[in-house]
């Protein structure tokens, strides 16, 4: 299954795989829409990564996370 994740009985693709699929989809009529969707997913993933890093840094600083 590698590229897919099981979540509550459903199969979900990883964000980067979705972005890659959107960009690779051969559609002349919806190319702009697919590119915008991929751009938005990349933006959301970057924001999510930044929030996660900030939360982990905060936990390290407060001593809640042992290293």
PEJOWO-V230767 format. One record per residue. N is the residue number from 0. RES is the residue in one small letter. PSI is psi in degrees with one decimal (NA if undefined). NEAR is the number of other C-alpha atoms within 12 Angstrom. Layout:
N	RES	PSI	NEAR
N	RES	PSI	NEAR
This chain:
0	x	-26.7	9
1	x	-67.6	10
2	x	-9.9	15
3	x	150.0	15
4	x	139.9	15
5	x	130.5	13
6	x	111.8	10
7	x	46.6	7
8	x	-3.5	7
9	x	157.9	9
10	x	128.4	13
11	x	140.7	17
12	x	153.6	19
13	x	152.3	20
14	x	-47.1	25
15	x	-33.5	22
16	x	-36.1	19
17	x	-45.2	24
18	x	-46.3	24
19	x	-42.7	21
20	x	-41.6	20
21	x	-43.7	26
22	x	-28.2	24
23	x	-10.1	16
24	x	122.3	19
25	x	97.1	14
26	x	109.6	14
27	x	-40.5	12
28	x	-26.5	10
29	x	15.8	15
30	x	-46.3	16
31	x	-44.3	16
32	x	-44.7	16
33	x	-40.4	23
34	x	-40.0	24
35	x	-38.9	16
36	x	-43.4	22
37	x	-42.4	25
38	x	-43.5	21
39	x	-41.1	19
40	x	-40.3	24
41	x	-41.8	23
42	x	-46.6	17
43	x	-38.2	17
44	x	-41.5	19
45	x	-42.3	16
46	x	-42.3	14
47	x	-43.8	15
48	x	-42.4	15
49	x	-42.6	14
50	x	-40.7	14
51	x	-45.5	14
52	x	-42.3	14
53	x	-41.6	14
54	x	-41.8	16
55	x	-40.7	18
56	x	-41.5	17
57	x	-41.1	14
58	x	-38.6	15
59	x	-45.4	14
60	x	-34.0	13
61	x	-6.9	11
62	x	8.4	11
63	x	-14.6	12
64	x	118.7	12
65	x	139.4	10
66	x	NA	9
